[in-house]
């Protein structure tokens, strides 16, 4: 099994004039253009179980498209007042978690009306779910990572990053990987302990 130490920088691709937010290695031809948002799209998420393509936008909505289901969204989630900047699958069927610049996290059950809100003090940049333990996790501009149960009750706070948390990835056994504007990546165990910190970015 390979480790992080097995990887070395092979080349740099320099051509963009502003920040690179996503990468993909493949050859594609454009087949469909979705145009249901009224302002820039900040985040894309594919829900593998439900075959949904979900987009979060500066127009404060989330559009949900069914894979191979045509140009029209099957649902548009409304209720925010600012940019939707993170999306993940929920811990229940047909559910999503979203984070927003307005400092809130929302859990949406698509077959039901409404959602409940988990309030953070600053922009929620990252969300992730742990379906087996029925928890979800948020990372925000307040530099912290919060654990929540499926009722929206806060369970735990992970501290360690020195700048806003921009990404979270949930691993097996309730472990986490997080990245931050502090230029580090941290690995956390199920007890909330930081097992490893990786640097290298400037």
C-alpha positions in Angstrom: 0.0 0.0 0.0 1.4 3.4 -1.0 1.9 6.2 1.6 2.0 9.9 1.2 5.8 9.8 1.3 5.7 7.9 -2.1 4.5 10.9 -4.0 6.8 13.5 -5.4 6.1 16.7 -7.5 6.5 15.8 -11.2 5.4 19.1 -12.8 3.5 22.4 -12.4 0.8 23.6 -14.7 0.9 27.3 -14.9 -1.6 29.2 -17.1 -4.5 30.4 -15.0 -4.6 34.1 -13.9 -6.6 33.4 -10.7 -7.0 30.7 -8.1 -7.5 27.1 -9.2 -10.4 25.6 -7.2 -10.8 22.2 -8.9 -8.9 19.7 -11.1 -9.8 16.7 -13.3 -7.8 14.5 -15.6 -9.8 13.4 -18.6 -11.1 14.3 -22.1 -14.6 15.5 -22.3 -17.0 17.1 -24.8 -19.8 19.4 -23.6 -23.2 17.7 -23.9 -25.5 19.8 -21.7 -25.4 23.3 -20.2 -27.5 23.9 -17.1 -28.6 27.5 -16.8 -31.0 27.7 -13.9 -28.9 29.8 -11.5 -29.1 33.5 -11.5 -25.5 34.1 -10.4 -22.2 32.3 -10.2 -22.0 28.6 -9.3 -19.8 28.1 -6.3 -20.0 24.3 -5.6 -20.8 21.0 -7.4 -21.6 17.7 -5.7 -22.6 14.3 -7.1 -24.8 12.2 -4.9 -23.9 8.6 -5.9 -26.8 6.9 -4.2 -29.5 9.1 -5.6 -27.7 9.9 -8.9 -28.2 13.6 -8.3 -26.0 16.4 -9.6 -26.3 19.3 -7.1 -25.1 22.8 -7.6 -24.8 25.6 -5.0 -24.8 29.2 -6.2 -24.3 32.8 -5.2 -28.1 33.2 -5.9 -28.6 31.4 -2.5 -30.2 28.2 -4.0 -29.3 24.6 -4.6 -30.4 23.0 -7.9 -30.7 19.2 -8.0 -30.6 17.5 -11.4 -31.2 13.8 -12.0 -28.4 12.1 -13.9 -29.6 11.6 -17.5 -32.8 13.3 -16.5 -32.8 16.3 -18.8 -32.2 20.0 -18.5 -34.7 20.9 -15.8 -33.8 20.5 -12.0 -36.0 18.0 -10.1 -35.8 20.4 -7.1 -34.5 23.8 -6.2 -33.7 24.3 -2.5 -34.4 27.8 -1.2 -34.2 29.5 2.1 -30.6 30.9 2.3 -29.8 34.5 2.0 -26.2 34.2 0.7 -23.9 31.9 -1.4 -24.1 28.1 -1.0 -20.5 27.1 -0.8 -20.5 23.4 0.2 -22.7 20.4 -0.3 -22.5 16.8 0.9 -24.9 13.8 1.2 -26.9 13.5 4.4 -26.9 10.6 6.8 -30.5 9.6 5.8 -31.9 8.7 2.4 -32.7 11.5 -0.1 -31.0 14.1 2.1 -28.3 16.7 1.7 -26.1 18.9 3.9 -25.2 22.4 2.7 -23.0 25.2 4.0 -23.4 28.9 3.4 -21.7 32.2 3.6 -24.5 33.3 5.9 -22.9 31.1 8.7 -25.5 28.4 8.7 -25.6 24.7 7.8 -28.8 23.2 6.6 -29.9 19.6 6.4 -32.4 19.0 3.7 -34.7 16.0 3.3 -35.8 16.3 -0.3 -39.1 14.5 0.1 -40.2 16.7 2.9 -40.7 20.4 3.2 -38.3 22.5 5.2 -35.0 21.9 7.0 -33.4 22.6 10.3 -30.4 24.9 10.8 -27.1 24.4 12.7 -25.8 27.9 13.3 -22.1 28.7 13.1 -20.5 32.1 13.8 -18.8 32.5 10.4 -19.0 31.2 6.9 -19.4 27.4 6.7 -16.9 26.4 4.0 -17.0 22.6 4.3 -19.5 19.8 5.1 -19.3 16.0 5.3 -21.4 13.2 6.6 -20.8 10.0 8.5 -23.9 7.8 7.6 -22.9 4.8 9.8 -22.7 6.9 13.0 -25.5 9.3 11.9 -23.2 12.3 12.4 -22.2 15.2 10.1 -19.2 17.5 10.3 -18.8 21.2 9.4 -15.7 23.4 8.9 -15.9 27.1 8.9 -14.1 30.5 8.8 -13.9 30.4 12.7 -11.0 27.8 12.3 -13.0 25.0 14.0 -14.5 21.7 13.0 -17.9 20.8 14.6 -19.5 17.4 14.9 -23.4 17.3 14.9 -25.9 14.6 15.3 -28.8 14.1 12.9 -31.0 16.3 15.0 -28.7 19.3 14.6 -27.3 19.2 18.1 -23.6 20.0 18.4 -21.5 17.1 19.8 -17.9 18.1 19.6 -15.5 20.9 18.5 -12.1 20.1 17.0 -9.5 22.9 17.3 -6.1 23.1 15.8 -6.2 24.9 12.5 -5.1 28.5 12.7 -7.1 29.8 9.7 -10.5 29.0 8.1 -11.2 25.3 7.4 -11.9 25.0 3.7 -12.4 21.2 3.2 -13.3 18.1 5.1 -13.3 14.5 4.0 -14.8 11.7 6.1 -12.8 8.4 6.3 -13.7 5.0 7.7 -14.2 4.5 11.4 -15.3 8.2 11.8 -11.9 9.5 11.1 -11.5 12.8 9.2 -9.1 14.7 6.9 -9.3 18.5 6.9 -7.5 21.3 5.0 -7.2 24.9 5.9 -6.1 28.4 4.8 -3.2 27.8 7.3 -1.6 25.7 4.5 -1.9 22.4 6.4 -3.8 19.1 6.1 -4.7 17.4 9.4 -5.8 13.8 10.1 -8.2 13.3 13.0 -9.2 10.0 14.7 -12.7 9.2 16.0 -11.8 10.6 19.4 -11.1 14.0 17.9 -7.3 13.8 18.2 -5.1 15.2 15.5 -2.9 12.2 14.5 -0.9 13.9 11.8 -0.3 17.3 10.3 1.0 17.7 6.7 2.6 20.9 5.5 4.3 22.0 2.3 2.0 24.5 0.8 2.9 28.2 1.0 
